[in-house]
Structures are given as C-alpha cells and as structure tokens.
Amino acid sequence: MDKLEAMNVLTKVVASGSFAEAARRLGVTRSAISKAITQLEQELGARLLDRTTRRVTPTEAGLAYYERCLAILAQIAETEAQISRLHDEPKGVLKVNAPMSFGTLYLGAAIADFMDRYRELKVELTLTDRMIDPLEEGVDVTVRIGAMLDSSLIARRISSARVVLAASPDYIARHGAPQGPADLVHHKCLHYGHSTTVPRWQLTDNGAVLTVPIAACLSSNNGDTLRDAAVKGIGIARLPTFIVGADIAAGRLEVLLPDYPPQDVTIHALYAPNRFLAAKSRVFIDFLVERFSRPAWERFDAVKVAS
C-alpha cells in the first residue's frame, strides 16, 4: 500500500474510531488496515493511534498527522477534479494550425462563430502551408488537406473538396485548351509543391488514376499564389474549388479537361492519440464537422467548362 493510500486509511480509522469500520468503508480486510497503520508509524517513528478493545483514538502526533492528511487528500481531490473538468468542459487555450488558403477563406469565419458559442475558450490560430509536427509544436488540432502521410496522429474527416484544372479565358485564347491529359506537357502549368525534374499531376479517367507529366512554369506551396497567377493568364492551375470556385463562377477562370478530373481532396482534423481527448479539442472538431458537412464551396461545383 503506497503512502497516499495509507494516509487515506488513517483518516478513515480516526473518523470511524474503528479498524473494522474503516476496513468496511474501504472494502479491504481489517488486517490490511492494521498493516497500513503499522507501516506509517514505523516510517514516522511515532505512535499515531491508541488502541483499546472498544475504540481507537489518535495520539497527539496522530491527530496532527490526521489533520495534515485531510488537507493533503482534499488538495489532491480538488486537483483531480480540475483536471477532469478540463476534459469535460471546453476551457483554456485551443491551439489550431491550418493551411493558409483554407484558413483565410473559411476557417477564420468558422472560428469566430465557434468562439461565440464557447465564450470560455481562447483560440490561438496559426496559418502555414508548411507541414508541421503538432506534437513538437504543441498544437491541439491540425487541419490538413490531401493525402494523409503515415503518422502517429488520429485523423478525423471534416469534409472534401472537388479539384479542377482551370485557366483564364485570356490564357485559353492565347494558347488554346488542352484536349487530353497528354497535352498538358505542352502548356504552362502552375504546380502546387516544390519544383522537381519532372512534375506530375494525377487525373482520373472513368475512375482510373492517370499520372501525367506537366511543364511547370511556377511552383509554390501556397494555393493563393497559384490562383493569382492563373487569373492573370500565366498558366493552368490544379486547385480545389474552395480556392478557385468564385473565380470560375465569375468567369475569371474556366474548367479544363472535365472528363479527366483530378481526385477530390479530403480535409482532416488531426490530433494526438489520447484516450482522454480534451473537451476543447473535441468540441472544436465536432464543430468543424458540423460546419463543413455541406461546405460553402459546393456551390461552385456546377461551373462553366472551357470548350
């Protein structure tokens, strides 16, 4: 029996005045109670209880130790209750990380509504297109878009987004529209990611995945940068409709190769594998799932297609 358990035993014995009653309250044997008290007295080098055949009473040292034990056990109970409430009530600081474009266009407004619902929470939002390690950087919830790499994190699906190939009417007038995936190598493409020797895009053909080489004139890890370049007629972009949907709807961009669409991307919330997920993280992830169950960018999925 450890020290805290022994201290708890002493408080029950003093309160009840009986080894037998203390054993009943704690659900242990009378001998276990007697052993715990004996060990405490040996460790402290002092007699804590006077024992008679009818009653057990604390000595002067025992009474002083009993009062300190009550205070210590009460503090421990309060600390445990506070920690438990952190998992039952959404309080404290919620640290969130998300990609720049998605965060600016959609997550900022969502977080404002979330904070209006949970007034006791503070939110620290960082936007970056760099892939971070949330465990190392102390982030509670990370929003990521696209294929999930092998990770020790738990991923919960929030929503999905259609991805399109799009170019400006000016670009199409000057260079023409590609008639098939193989034509992309002859066009100026705006590539999401780092420049490689032979950048490639994945498209689909009746469900089958095609990997086609492209000629990248601009590579960036930020979707807004590529969207701006596409609108200015620099080249063809491969981006989700939550970034380019408004431009397509307004006629600033047109969809290319609709019969060979890129695969949809999935938006996930990632968090550390923890049996006791904090309430602040749990309610935020639930909110995101609710918020984006019918995402606003779906209205862009019926858009003008370039001929």
C-alpha positions as a Python dict, from the first residue, in 0.01 Angstrom:
ca = {
    (1, 'M'): (0, 0, 0),
    (2, 'D'): (151, 337, -103),
    (3, 'K'): (179, 646, 116),
    (4, 'L'): (-138, 818, -11),
    (5, 'E'): (-343, 504, 40),
    (6, 'A'): (-203, 466, 390),
    (7, 'M'): (-287, 830, 467),
    (8, 'N'): (-642, 767, 346),
    (9, 'V'): (-661, 462, 572),
    (10, 'L'): (-556, 669, 873),
    (11, 'T'): (-824, 931, 809),
    (12, 'K'): (-1091, 661, 788),
    (13, 'V'): (-973, 495, 1107),
    (14, 'V'): (-969, 822, 1303),
    (15, 'A'): (-1306, 929, 1163),
    (16, 'S'): (-1475, 599, 1243),
    (17, 'G'): (-1279, 513, 1560),
    (18, 'S'): (-1253, 153, 1447),
    (19, 'F'): (-1026, -63, 1231),
    (20, 'A'): (-1321, -282, 1138),
    (21, 'E'): (-1539, 13, 1029),
    (22, 'A'): (-1253, 166, 829),
    (23, 'A'): (-1200, -170, 657),
    (24, 'R'): (-1572, -187, 570),
    (25, 'R'): (-1574, 165, 426),
    (26, 'L'): (-1265, 100, 216),
    (27, 'G'): (-1360, -252, 111),
    (28, 'V'): (-1043, -415, 244),
    (29, 'T'): (-959, -654, 528),
    (30, 'R'): (-904, -547, 888),
    (31, 'S'): (-551, -688, 871),
    (32, 'A'): (-474, -464, 572),
    (33, 'I'): (-584, -163, 776),
    (34, 'S'): (-369, -267, 1072),
    (35, 'K'): (-67, -326, 846),
    (36, 'A'): (-100, 17, 681),
    (37, 'I'): (-114, 196, 1018),
    (38, 'T'): (185, -2, 1149),
    (39, 'Q'): (390, 90, 839),
    (40, 'L'): (303, 458, 880),
    (41, 'E'): (405, 455, 1248),
    (42, 'Q'): (734, 284, 1162),
    (43, 'E'): (814, 532, 884),
    (44, 'L'): (727, 832, 1102),
    (45, 'G'): (888, 692, 1418),
    (46, 'A'): (582, 788, 1622),
    (47, 'R'): (273, 619, 1762),
    (48, 'L'): (-33, 757, 1583),
    (49, 'L'): (-317, 565, 1748),
    (50, 'D'): (-409, 440, 2092),
    (51, 'R'): (-585, 108, 2060),
    (52, 'T'): (-826, -42, 2310),
    (53, 'T'): (-1061, -334, 2277),
    (54, 'R'): (-1353, -92, 2231),
    (55, 'R'): (-1217, 206, 2038),
    (56, 'V'): (-922, 354, 1852),
    (57, 'T'): (-826, 716, 1925),
    (58, 'P'): (-549, 932, 1781),
    (59, 'T'): (-248, 1033, 1987),
    (60, 'E'): (-137, 1398, 1985),
    (61, 'A'): (101, 1316, 1699),
    (62, 'G'): (-170, 1109, 1532),
    (63, 'L'): (-422, 1395, 1548),
    (64, 'A'): (-173, 1641, 1396),
    (65, 'Y'): (-87, 1393, 1121),
    (66, 'Y'): (-458, 1320, 1063),
    (67, 'E'): (-534, 1690, 1008),
    (68, 'R'): (-246, 1727, 762),
    (69, 'C'): (-360, 1413, 579),
    (70, 'L'): (-711, 1556, 543),
    (71, 'A'): (-569, 1876, 389),
    (72, 'I'): (-338, 1689, 152),
    (73, 'L'): (-605, 1446, 35),
    (74, 'A'): (-851, 1733, -16),
    (75, 'Q'): (-596, 1918, -233),
    (76, 'I'): (-535, 1607, -439),
    (77, 'A'): (-907, 1554, -488),
    (78, 'E'): (-954, 1916, -599),
    (79, 'T'): (-660, 1892, -841),
    (80, 'E'): (-801, 1575, -993),
    (81, 'A'): (-1142, 1738, -1024),
    (82, 'Q'): (-989, 2039, -1202),
    (83, 'I'): (-804, 1816, -1447),
    (84, 'S'): (-1118, 1613, -1506),
    (85, 'R'): (-1315, 1931, -1579),
    (86, 'L'): (-1061, 2022, -1849),
    (87, 'H'): (-1180, 1710, -2028),
    (88, 'D'): (-1546, 1771, -1952),
    (89, 'E'): (-1574, 2147, -2013),
    (90, 'P'): (-1421, 2336, -2307),
    (91, 'K'): (-1191, 2583, -2131),
    (92, 'G'): (-840, 2718, -2169),
    (93, 'V'): (-639, 2792, -2483),
    (94, 'L'): (-707, 2592, -2800),
    (95, 'K'): (-410, 2590, -3040),
    (96, 'V'): (-505, 2530, -3404),
    (97, 'N'): (-290, 2505, -3717),
    (98, 'A'): (-426, 2512, -4073),
    (99, 'P'): (-319, 2580, -4434),
    (100, 'M'): (-304, 2944, -4536),
    (101, 'S'): (-569, 2946, -4812),
    (102, 'F'): (-828, 2736, -4633),
    (103, 'G'): (-770, 2922, -4309),
    (104, 'T'): (-811, 3263, -4468),
    (105, 'L'): (-1111, 3178, -4683),
    (106, 'Y'): (-1315, 2959, -4448),
    (107, 'L'): (-1159, 2874, -4114),
    (108, 'G'): (-1132, 3230, -3982),
    (109, 'A'): (-1508, 3289, -4001),
    (110, 'A'): (-1575, 2942, -3862),
    (111, 'I'): (-1354, 3006, -3558),
    (112, 'A'): (-1529, 3336, -3490),
    (113, 'D'): (-1864, 3152, -3476),
    (114, 'F'): (-1707, 2876, -3266),
    (115, 'M'): (-1581, 3128, -3010),
    (116, 'D'): (-1922, 3291, -2997),
    (117, 'R'): (-2060, 2953, -2895),
    (118, 'Y'): (-1785, 2874, -2642),
    (119, 'R'): (-1713, 3201, -2463),
    (120, 'E'): (-1474, 3047, -2209),
    (121, 'L'): (-1227, 2937, -2476),
    (122, 'K'): (-933, 3127, -2618),
    (123, 'V'): (-805, 3026, -2961),
    (124, 'E'): (-453, 3056, -3098),
    (125, 'L'): (-467, 3004, -3477),
    (126, 'T'): (-154, 2975, -3690),
    (127, 'L'): (-179, 2953, -4068),
    (128, 'T'): (103, 2796, -4263),
    (129, 'D'): (141, 2578, -4570),
    (130, 'R'): (441, 2412, -4407),
    (131, 'M'): (377, 2061, -4279),
    (132, 'I'): (432, 2088, -3905),
    (133, 'D'): (472, 1830, -3631),
    (134, 'P'): (182, 1923, -3398),
    (135, 'L'): (325, 1719, -3111),
    (136, 'E'): (654, 1907, -3120),
    (137, 'E'): (488, 2247, -3165),
    (138, 'G'): (219, 2195, -2901),
    (139, 'V'): (-77, 2223, -3138),
    (140, 'D'): (-408, 2074, -3020),
    (141, 'V'): (-580, 2038, -3359),
    (142, 'T'): (-420, 2050, -3703),
    (143, 'V'): (-629, 2088, -4019),
    (144, 'R'): (-469, 1921, -4320),
    (145, 'I'): (-586, 1882, -4678),
    (146, 'G'): (-496, 1596, -4911),
    (147, 'A'): (-348, 1251, -4865),
    (148, 'M'): (-250, 1161, -4511),
    (149, 'L'): (109, 1054, -4461),
    (150, 'D'): (191, 776, -4216),
    (151, 'S'): (156, 936, -3876),
    (152, 'S'): (104, 863, -3510),
    (153, 'L'): (-179, 1120, -3512),
    (154, 'I'): (-550, 1043, -3523),
    (155, 'A'): (-728, 1179, -3833),
    (156, 'R'): (-1099, 1264, -3841),
    (157, 'R'): (-1262, 1352, -4173),
    (158, 'I'): (-1414, 1700, -4183),
    (159, 'S'): (-1517, 1735, -4546),
    (160, 'S'): (-1396, 1701, -4903),
    (161, 'A'): (-1343, 1937, -5195),
    (162, 'R'): (-1354, 1900, -5569),
    (163, 'V'): (-1029, 1973, -5752),
    (164, 'V'): (-1026, 2118, -6104),
    (165, 'L'): (-787, 2221, -6376),
    (166, 'A'): (-854, 2586, -6454),
    (167, 'A'): (-713, 2866, -6667),
    (168, 'S'): (-817, 3219, -6754),
    (169, 'P'): (-1007, 3299, -7077),
    (170, 'D'): (-705, 3506, -7181),
    (171, 'Y'): (-469, 3210, -7142),
    (172, 'I'): (-707, 2985, -7336),
    (173, 'A'): (-740, 3244, -7615),
    (174, 'R'): (-362, 3265, -7650),
    (175, 'H'): (-266, 2901, -7601),
    (176, 'G'): (-584, 2701, -7661),
    (177, 'A'): (-740, 2446, -7425),
    (178, 'P'): (-578, 2103, -7383),
    (179, 'Q'): (-789, 1833, -7544),
    (180, 'G'): (-647, 1547, -7339),
    (181, 'P'): (-414, 1482, -7044),
    (182, 'A'): (-113, 1429, -7272),
    (183, 'D'): (-146, 1788, -7398),
    (184, 'L'): (-58, 1930, -7054),
    (185, 'V'): (313, 1882, -7117),
    (186, 'H'): (284, 2144, -7391),
    (187, 'H'): (115, 2401, -7163),
    (188, 'K'): (243, 2629, -6888),
    (189, 'C'): (130, 2472, -6562),
    (190, 'L'): (113, 2615, -6213),
    (191, 'H'): (228, 2339, -5981),
    (192, 'Y'): (140, 2305, -5612),
    (193, 'G'): (454, 2183, -5440),
    (194, 'H'): (827, 2210, -5490),
    (195, 'S'): (990, 2211, -5830),
    (196, 'T'): (1111, 1871, -5941),
    (197, 'T'): (1286, 1746, -6253),
    (198, 'V'): (955, 1624, -6400),
    (199, 'P'): (649, 1750, -6210),
    (200, 'R'): (345, 1527, -6250),
    (201, 'W'): (-28, 1561, -6192),
    (202, 'Q'): (-273, 1284, -6117),
    (203, 'L'): (-603, 1289, -6308),
    (204, 'T'): (-877, 1029, -6343),
    (205, 'D'): (-1032, 857, -6644),
    (206, 'N'): (-1359, 682, -6554),
    (207, 'G'): (-1222, 613, -6208),
    (208, 'A'): (-877, 501, -6320),
    (209, 'V'): (-589, 716, -6198),
    (210, 'L'): (-364, 871, -6462),
    (211, 'T'): (-25, 1020, -6379),
    (212, 'V'): (77, 1270, -6643),
    (213, 'P'): (390, 1485, -6677),
    (214, 'I'): (346, 1861, -6687),
    (215, 'A'): (560, 2160, -6777),
    (216, 'A'): (563, 2370, -6459),
    (217, 'C'): (641, 2737, -6511),
    (218, 'L'): (562, 2820, -6147),
    (219, 'S'): (580, 2601, -5838),
    (220, 'S'): (454, 2710, -5497),
    (221, 'N'): (329, 2557, -5175),
    (222, 'N'): (57, 2822, -5149),
    (223, 'G'): (-270, 2786, -5339),
    (224, 'D'): (-349, 3158, -5341),
    (225, 'T'): (-24, 3230, -5523),
    (226, 'L'): (-114, 2980, -5794),
    (227, 'R'): (-470, 3109, -5815),
    (228, 'D'): (-348, 3466, -5867),
    (229, 'A'): (-114, 3352, -6143),
    (230, 'A'): (-392, 3157, -6313),
    (231, 'V'): (-629, 3456, -6306),
    (232, 'K'): (-354, 3671, -6462),
    (233, 'G'): (-321, 3423, -6750),
    (234, 'I'): (18, 3280, -6657),
    (235, 'G'): (-86, 2916, -6688),
    (236, 'I'): (-312, 2625, -6590),
    (237, 'A'): (-369, 2559, -6219),
    (238, 'R'): (-479, 2240, -6047),
    (239, 'L'): (-660, 2361, -5735),
    (240, 'P'): (-963, 2285, -5514),
    (241, 'T'): (-1285, 2474, -5575),
    (242, 'F'): (-1269, 2631, -5229),
    (243, 'I'): (-981, 2838, -5372),
    (244, 'V'): (-1083, 2891, -5738),
    (245, 'G'): (-1460, 2835, -5728),
    (246, 'A'): (-1551, 3203, -5700),
    (247, 'D'): (-1324, 3287, -5993),
    (248, 'I'): (-1482, 3016, -6207),
    (249, 'A'): (-1832, 3133, -6115),
    (250, 'A'): (-1736, 3492, -6207),
    (251, 'G'): (-1579, 3390, -6540),
    (252, 'R'): (-1224, 3479, -6439),
    (253, 'L'): (-1126, 3112, -6477),
    (254, 'E'): (-1265, 2822, -6681),
    (255, 'V'): (-1254, 2448, -6608),
    (256, 'L'): (-1036, 2236, -6840),
    (257, 'L'): (-1045, 1863, -6918),
    (258, 'P'): (-1372, 1795, -6729),
    (259, 'D'): (-1366, 1432, -6848),
    (260, 'Y'): (-1032, 1382, -6670),
    (261, 'P'): (-1084, 1545, -6332),
    (262, 'P'): (-827, 1530, -6053),
    (263, 'Q'): (-927, 1327, -5750),
    (264, 'D'): (-1116, 1510, -5476),
    (265, 'V'): (-914, 1610, -5171),
    (266, 'T'): (-1020, 1528, -4818),
    (267, 'I'): (-996, 1772, -4529),
    (268, 'H'): (-899, 1616, -4195),
    (269, 'A'): (-859, 1728, -3837),
    (270, 'L'): (-555, 1569, -3676),
    (271, 'Y'): (-490, 1529, -3306),
    (272, 'A'): (-265, 1329, -3078),
    (273, 'P'): (-378, 977, -2986),
    (274, 'N'): (-504, 1030, -2634),
    (275, 'R'): (-763, 825, -2452),
    (276, 'F'): (-875, 1142, -2275),
    (277, 'L'): (-918, 1392, -2559),
    (278, 'A'): (-958, 1737, -2404),
    (279, 'A'): (-1307, 1882, -2431),
    (280, 'K'): (-1176, 2194, -2608),
    (281, 'S'): (-1034, 1981, -2891),
    (282, 'R'): (-1335, 1750, -2904),
    (283, 'V'): (-1596, 2025, -2934),
    (284, 'F'): (-1386, 2213, -3193),
    (285, 'I'): (-1353, 1908, -3416),
    (286, 'D'): (-1726, 1835, -3377),
    (287, 'F'): (-1795, 2197, -3473),
    (288, 'L'): (-1582, 2171, -3788),
    (289, 'V'): (-1759, 1852, -3895),
    (290, 'E'): (-2095, 2021, -3840),
    (291, 'R'): (-1987, 2344, -4011),
    (292, 'F'): (-1849, 2180, -4324),
    (293, 'S'): (-2094, 1890, -4358),
    (294, 'R'): (-2239, 2089, -4652),
    (295, 'P'): (-1946, 2314, -4739),
    (296, 'A'): (-2000, 2654, -4897),
    (297, 'W'): (-1768, 2570, -5186),
    (298, 'E'): (-2013, 2304, -5315),
    (299, 'R'): (-2200, 2586, -5488),
    (300, 'F'): (-1905, 2616, -5726),
    (301, 'D'): (-1927, 2255, -5844),
    (302, 'A'): (-2158, 2341, -6135),
    (303, 'V'): (-1939, 2580, -6327),
    (304, 'K'): (-1857, 2688, -6678),
    (305, 'V'): (-1636, 2448, -6870),
    (306, 'A'): (-1397, 2570, -7139),
    (307, 'S'): (-1463, 2439, -7489),
}
